[in-house]
Amino acid sequence: MSNIQTSSHPDDAARRRKERNILLICSSVCALITLDTNIVAVSLPSVARSLHADFSDIEWIVSAYMLAFASLLLPAGSLADRFGRKRMMLLGLGLFSLASLGCGLAWSAGALQIARAVKGVGAAMLLTSALAVIGHVFHTEKDRTHAWAVWGACMGVSMTVSPLLGGVITELLGWRWIFLLNLPVCLCLGTLVYREVAESGDANAARLDPWGSLLLSGGLGCVIWALINANAAGWSSAATLLRAGGGVLMLALFVPVELMQKRPMIDLRLFRHAPFVGAVLAMFGYASSAQVMMTFLPLYLQNAFSYSAIVAGLAMLPFALAMMIFPRVGAALTRYMPLHGVMGLGMALVCAGNVLVAIAAYVGTYWMVLAGMLVTGSGAGLLNGNTQKAIMNCVPRERTGMASGISTTTRFAAIVLAIACLGCVLTVRTGSYLKEGLTGANLPQPAGFTDVVERIVAGDSAAALPTLGNNLEALHIAQAGFAHAFALLMLAAAAIAAVSGVLLFRLMGSRKGASVDAIPV
């Protein structure tokens, strides 16, 4: 008996060490995606000035990546289940590297947008396979709680360093190196994945669903296209209405197409259960009211306070640090509170923090912005790992690829929709304020009014000044309009958080879905 116990200890220690290595590798792969997503935000004004891009171009540089990412997460999850998660991770790292090279060598805004879209394809392959591996390796409640806490902490670390790292690279090396430095990182991660991660998959994986994938990506793409280009094309124009209508129609057709599948990308039966719906709404609300701020806050700090990229990165640290610390707090709170209680608390903090930043935008002081970022970041930290855990717990272990696809599709679809919708708030309100301010000051309306607004919001005031007749008073009116528009944007984000918090608390606490963890798929 003693010999058996003695021999089992080394095996157990080796297994634990292997699991720890896999968790750190997969979390690092996910952190690379988060880092790449958020590091770009600080450099956007520099990109706008370098490539002569307006705000619509800037939105597409962010949205092309997010849209390709969100649209392909579900088919990537199916591919990971079907053909192997390790294989998908290695392919994703290769494509991500090539696209990073294309981004670093881009000669125009259009070229950068295309490279970013290709990068989103690689990121979708990477993230779903990495999350599926974590879900496959850690399947008990205790192990999953620990694994998702570590995963959330890694996301927090990447979010913490990304604004400052982006600012330092942009100021010292130039924005192109933000992308080029991905190449050695991907090489190291690829080596570790090849050596440490065992192949896994689902023997009963669904066949590919090209029609469902086309409808989902096409529908999201058309809706985002309509929202981003509405300010230039006109909200009631035929082009805007056609794009929006076509997008809504394709998204509506996605539902019956999935219902006809024996093993669909999304098992719609899951949406019969209130806790699963609440978990998905929690992810949507968190991403669209908190995580999206990683794109908008650096833009605001550089526009409102004339911060350099490095200073803006430093100013974002309170938000990012809170996001790094509070996943561990959330894991501790789940011992004393139900999961929906912890997530409801997180959403309430996000709402309160966004309101504080909105007030600060009117007052024009960084210290109140700092307080708001701390509160919002704390709430986001509580939500980050727990939203992922809540969704992943709703499906059997062998379908973790599908679950990770649903989770991350929800996250990044919410971000890209929020960027488009809140970007509309920003441009429309800035334009309205500028028009009213110029009229009140008896100043002429510029010929290229829409272009002026787009340049101001993109952070390229130098390009807008000649169109304003080199009138500094007109420029100050435009910048004040941006600050007021940003306050309205933050209030809209706070409203999203409030509604999401109420819904998730009610749905996830519903007794109708008490056995949701045992749903057969």
URDA-V832332 format. One record per helix or strand. SS is the DSSP state (a for helix, b for strand). FROM is the first residue (numbers start at 1). LEN is the number of residues. Records with the same first field share a line. If there is no record, write none. Layout:
SS=FROM-LEN ; FROM-LEN
//
This chain:
a=2-50 ; 55-29 ; 85-20 ; 109-29 ; 141-32 ; 176-5 ; 182-15 ; 210-24 ; 238-22 ; 268-5 ; 274-18 ; 293-12 ; 309-7 ; 317-17 ; 339-25 ; 366-27 ; 397-44 ; 449-10 ; 461-7 ; 472-37 ; 511-3 ; 516-3
//
